Structures are given as structure tokens and as C-alpha cells.
Amino acid sequence: MVKGRFSMLNNTIAVNFRELLQFLKSTDFSKAILVAVAVTVPILLGLYFDRLEIGLALCFGAFWSSPSDVSGSYRHKKIGILCSAALVVVVTFIGGYLDLNLFVLIPVLGLLTFTIAYLSVFGFRASLISFSGLLALVLSFAHELQNLEVYQYALFVGLGGLWYLFLAVVWHRINPTGEVEEVFTETYLLTAKFLHIRGRLIESNTKRDDLLSELQKIQVQLTENHDSLREMLIVSRKSSGQSMYNGKRLLVLTQLVEMLETAISNPVNYAKMDDIFSRHRGYMEMFQRLMFRISDQLEKIGHAGSDRRKLPNNRELKECVGRIKEEITKLRSIPKNENLEGFLMLQNLFEYQEKQVEMLRKIKWLLDDPKPEELELIDEEYARKFVALPDYDPKVLVQNFSFASSIFKHALRLAVTVMIGYGVGTIFEFQNPYWILLTIIIILRPSYGLTKARSKDRIIGTLIGGAIAFVIVSLVQNTYVFAVLGIASLVAAFSMLQRNYKTAATFITLSVIFIYGILRPDILTVIQFRILDTVVGAALSFLATLWLWPTWGFLNIAKNFEDSLRAHKNFLIEIGRFYSAKEKLLAPLRVTRKKAFVETSNLSSAFQQMVQEPRSKQRNIDEVYEFVALSHAFLASLASLSSYIQNHNTTEASEGFKSAIAQIGENMDRAMHSLAHEGENTDFSIKNLERSFEDNRSRFDTIAWDFENAVKTGKVRNLQEAYLILEQLRWLFSLSGKMLKLSSKI
């Protein structure tokens, strides 16, 4: 027993040590070091040469430009940092002349805040550039110029941005693949977790609803990671020419995407499987062992990094596959009709696992550095079709300038809250009113759930940081110690910003207090006002999400449904075209498949945001949940159909197949029409929808009966193909009908 506990302790220590090493090698930590160097060096040089004001300007410019340094293509990252530097120069120049009467200053501040925040309509990276501009605007209130003119100070701020860009470029030259490898590691681990949960789902005594909900969340994360990796690998190839490293990693990404989509395309009837496993004992353990081994190997690949010696071998997988294959062959040889259904289901499950094993072997082979002549690299033109680049057309600004746009409402909400925050801080003579503004622009997010979580984490983190700082200040009164602690806290804060915001807020508070401790003797007063300003800013942010043009989930969920239905319909039509075409063109099919997966993930994310909102704002939550579940089931069926026709030699598409696709598509069109015309008379709409669905059902049943009759009479060449496609079409038609009826209720 003691030995067992000792072994568990060793495992825990080993896991924690491995996580610590992963953290120290992460881009979050390296970027935090980069920011610390970028802000510290100018200040030290400014002190040494007695040009502290110039040092501070360079420090602020580097700090404000750093948010754009996020995952993505190297080219886009450099452009993002340059745009941030340019924006902060303009904002700093304007901010230098904001010494106005309070009643004039507050509206000007609101207008500038709205204008800068509104740039977020151009996408995620644009939102980070916008955030840099907001930081520059708020902190322009924190620094009064002594020796420099406003234009000189603004130019030095711009040079600070270029200084950070220089450091980012140097670091990329030193470690060009670090960011890509980190996202791959996370993707391996998430895929391993996804497949492990799939293995747990075949147990009869498990909580399947909870596990299926967790699968949907992981699928959203994986879809985001796949998109990030596509951008980093494909756009880099476009800008710097095709590299062997990017080509190989793109092939690895293709296998990971296929593993996820193969898993999704093989939905399991768990009730039927429980019955079969109860009659054929031992199979569940064998299958689960194989599924867990696949998951374990992906996890080991993730932890191996670039060390080829740590890649797992195939021996265990071969043993698991061989044993299951042998047992299924034995089952097939038993001449009993009651074994037929069990054999078919187990055989299908086995074939699905064989595909996963084969893709896993391919990943290990690619990571083992095969010779270039052994590879068949993906064509650049083909690959670029899978990258969704943001639209920077100025028309986007006009199109979003209305209350129908969530970004417009967020920019307006932020502007009004900043005006109120500055007014409160000035009228009640807070020590540092800009701290209130800083808290607002950091906490206030477009969604209620994220703003609420950030408000809570920010307040708790600030209180913890203030308490720790109070204890340290009470024991130590040394500026050099404060300087070291301030820099260390800054590194810790930036490295934890994306991982744990509460911890990041704690270290941000510590860094601010210690830096002020160097400049000002009354550090305890600083701690008090820091806490007070944070609480006021967090409270204003939270109240703003409730009262100022809130963007509740139920207001936009119909748009998410419509986008999901349209993507599914396009995928369905492309499946029909691929099945019917003589020339099999994979690109359109896979592009529409990718779009369907992305929109399904967006729908899941929208639902998760809706769940985090107040209960009074969760309209039709049961119907929404049902629609999300139906959307996932519909996508799984489409992916299954797509996978079959890509991997098998199929017969010519019959007229019945084409008619069935048309009927399913018509149901989806009517569902989209219902969602887009919510102002229509509901009773009339429901009656019309039900009548049209019944008409479609009767036509579909006729098609299905003709199709099935052709199978029974042997008029279809490939009976297995016909049965599989007929069952999938029936299931798709049933799901489309359910979504059609739900759309009229939501």
C-alpha cells in the first residue's frame, strides 16, 4: 500500500514537472520574457544616460505594440505589430493635446474610444491592434511631459513599437518553429482527449450526456487550433516559398483533421451497442483498450515534441488490432442469424478504429523525418482554399455601422462606460482616474459571460495581489528588490494572461505596485487606490453589459442556426455532386466540409455563451440545445456519407438519390426561411411548415421505397453501398424535418 502511494506521488511529481517544463518552453512564457526585455532595457538606458522620459516613451511604445504578437502567420504578425505602432503614435499625439475642460474632454474621450474600438470589425488581429490604441489613449492621461514636445514623445513611442518588432523578428529567427510546435502539441493532446472520451462512451454505465457535451467543447477548441495551424503553415508558404518543414507539418495537420472528422463521421447507436456488448462479452474491453492506446500514443507524441526518439512504437497497436480482428473473424464463422447484426456493428466499429490506427502511423512516419522524395506534398493553390483570410475592405465599416452589429454595440458600450468611468474618477477625485479606464478596457468584452468572469477574476486577483504586496512592503523597503519583483511579476503576468486570468490579474497588481514603489514612497496608499479603482472599473463594466445595449445570445442565435444550416446544405449538395460526377474533384467537397465543421463549432460556442447569461435571458433554451444536438448529428451523418463515397468505388448516382438530396435540401431551405422571417404569423408559419414537411415526407418515402425495392430485386449493383446510403439519407431527412419544425418555434 505504501509502495502504491509512493508510486502515485512520483507520478504526480513527474506530471507537474513535465507541465512546468512545457510552460517554460511555451510561447506565452517566451513572449512574456520578450515584453520584459522590451520595456526594461529602454528604462535602464534612459536612467543611465539621464534621458528617462525618452526611455519611458520607448518602453510604452514597445508595451502597447506587444498585444498584436499572437499566434498566426509570421507575415501577419509583423504587419499587426507595425499597425499597432502606427496607431499608438497617432493616438499618443492626439492624447498629448487633450488638456481640455472636463465637459469637452469627456465627449472627445468617448468619440476616440468608439473610433478605436470600432476597428475590431476587421477581425481578431484588428481587435488586438484596437486594444493597443485604447491602451495608448488611456495611459496618455498618466504621463505629463517634462522635456519633450508632444510630437517628439509620439515619435519615440513609435520607435518603441519598432524596437519590439525588432525583438520579435530576432526571436523568430532564433526559434522559427516554436509557435507552430506548441499549437501542434496542444492539438495532439486535445485530439487524444477527444478519442479517450469516445472510448469511455462505449461503457454502458457512464454519464453519456456529460461526455457528449464535453466532446462538443473539445471539438470547438480543435477547430480553432486547426484554423490557426492552417494560417501559420499555409500563409507562411505563400510568403516565403514552400519549405520542407511546413510541407511535412501540413501533412501531419491533414491527418489530425481526418482523425477528428473520422471520429465524428462514425456516430454510434449506444443503446444498440450496449445490447450487442451484453451478448458478446469481452469485445467492449478489447475495443476500449485499442481506443485508449490510440489516445495514449497521441499524448506521447504531443509530449515528445521534436525528439524523434520519444515517438511511441506500433507494437501495442498491432497486438490490439490483431486480437480484435481474430475475435471478429471467429464471430463471423458462427452460423447463427442472431450474430449477424452484432457482427456488422462490430465490424464497422473495427474498420473505423483501423482507419484511426493507420492515420496515427502516418503521423509518426511523417514526424520521423522521411526523405523528401518519399513525400507527396500538398499543392499550395489547393491548400490556400482552406484558409479564411479577414476582409479589410473599408465597406465593412459601413456595413457594421448599425445596432445589428455586435461590434458596433460593444464599441458604443465601451465608449459610454469609459466616459462615465472618467467622470466618476475626476469628480470624486480618485488618485488615478486612468486606472478605472484601464480596468474598463481590459474587462469589458462583447459577451456578458466573459465580462462577468473577467470582472470577478480581476477583483479577486487584485485583492490577492494587494494583500501579497502589503506583506512584502511591510517587511522590505528596498527599491532594488522592488525592481526585481516588479519585472518578475510582469513576466509572470504576461505568461499567464491566456491561461489563467485570475492569476494574471494578481501578478499585474504586484508589478504595478512594485513599480510605483520605486517612484513613490507612499506605496500603501497606492495599494488602497489600486484596489478601489479596480473595483469601480469592474463594477461599471459589469453593469454596462447588463444595461447598455446588451448583446444577449437569443438575439443572435437564429443567425448562428441559419449559418450552420447553410453550411450543412452546401456540404450536402457537394456530396451529391461528388457522388454523381465522373471527375472526382476533392477540393470543393473538403472546403465545404471544413466550412460545415467551423459553423457547427460556432453554433456550439454561441450556445455556451447563451448558457452563461442570466436565466431571464435564456429564451427557448431547451429548443436551442435540441437544435445544436441535431446540428451535430446532421454533420456526423454528412461526414459519414462523405467519408464513404471518398474511400469506396461507388456506382452511378440514381435518380432516387438525387431526388432524396433535393428533398432534404428543401427542408433546410424552409428552415432557413423560417429563421430569417421571424416576424411572420407563427401559427400560420408552423401549419405551412408542417404541411410542406408532410408533402416532402410522402415524396421521400416514395423515393426510399423505390430505392429499397431496387435493392431487394438486385437491380442495384452494390447492395452494401445502397443500404448504407439509403439509411444515411433516411436519417438526414428525419433530422432535417426535426430542424425544420424547431426553427419555427425558436
Secondary structure as GFF3:
##gff-version 3
##sequence-region A 1 746
A	DSSP	alpha_helix	2	24	.	.	.	ID=ss1
A	DSSP	alpha_helix	27	48	.	.	.	ID=ss2
A	DSSP	alpha_helix	52	65	.	.	.	ID=ss3
A	DSSP	three_ten_helix	66	68	.	.	.	ID=ss4
A	DSSP	alpha_helix	74	95	.	.	.	ID=ss5
A	DSSP	alpha_helix	102	118	.	.	.	ID=ss6
A	DSSP	three_ten_helix	119	122	.	.	.	ID=ss7
A	DSSP	alpha_helix	124	139	.	.	.	ID=ss8
A	DSSP	alpha_helix	150	174	.	.	.	ID=ss9
A	DSSP	alpha_helix	178	201	.	.	.	ID=ss10
A	DSSP	alpha_helix	208	230	.	.	.	ID=ss11
A	DSSP	pi_helix	231	235	.	.	.	ID=ss12
A	DSSP	alpha_helix	236	240	.	.	.	ID=ss13
A	DSSP	alpha_helix	244	264	.	.	.	ID=ss14
A	DSSP	alpha_helix	270	279	.	.	.	ID=ss15
A	DSSP	alpha_helix	283	304	.	.	.	ID=ss16
A	DSSP	three_ten_helix	308	310	.	.	.	ID=ss17
A	DSSP	alpha_helix	315	333	.	.	.	ID=ss18
A	DSSP	alpha_helix	338	367	.	.	.	ID=ss19
A	DSSP	three_ten_helix	372	374	.	.	.	ID=ss20
A	DSSP	alpha_helix	380	384	.	.	.	ID=ss21
A	DSSP	alpha_helix	395	399	.	.	.	ID=ss22
A	DSSP	alpha_helix	406	427	.	.	.	ID=ss23
A	DSSP	alpha_helix	433	443	.	.	.	ID=ss24
A	DSSP	alpha_helix	448	475	.	.	.	ID=ss25
A	DSSP	alpha_helix	479	496	.	.	.	ID=ss26
A	DSSP	alpha_helix	501	519	.	.	.	ID=ss27
A	DSSP	alpha_helix	523	547	.	.	.	ID=ss28
A	DSSP	alpha_helix	553	580	.	.	.	ID=ss29
A	DSSP	alpha_helix	586	611	.	.	.	ID=ss30
A	DSSP	three_ten_helix	615	617	.	.	.	ID=ss31
A	DSSP	alpha_helix	621	647	.	.	.	ID=ss32
A	DSSP	alpha_helix	655	676	.	.	.	ID=ss33
A	DSSP	alpha_helix	682	712	.	.	.	ID=ss34
A	DSSP	alpha_helix	719	743	.	.	.	ID=ss35
###
